[in-house]
């Protein structure tokens, strides 16, 4: 039986350091921006509001920062996921 590979199985071939974008989704853009600032602390980033859900309940934003290595990229992703104001990280 063939098991399809999940996205978790695929490695991204990146040259570090590099710019990386995270898309974050939450209830307001202001809460998202505060959450990202709390996670990134002194790390520089850009924050741009992106979309609003059809019902207006959720907002998304694109956050870009420079990452130094794969472990740092993954660590930031996990830290964003753990923040209570962020519902989804892509």
PyMOL commands that set and color helices and strands:
alter all, ss='L'
color gray80, all
select helices_A, chain A and resi 7-9+29-40+70-82
alter helices_A, ss='H'
color red, helices_A
select strands_A, chain A and resi 18-26+46-52+59-67+88-89
alter strands_A, ss='S'
color yellow, strands_A
deselect
rebuild
show_as cartoon
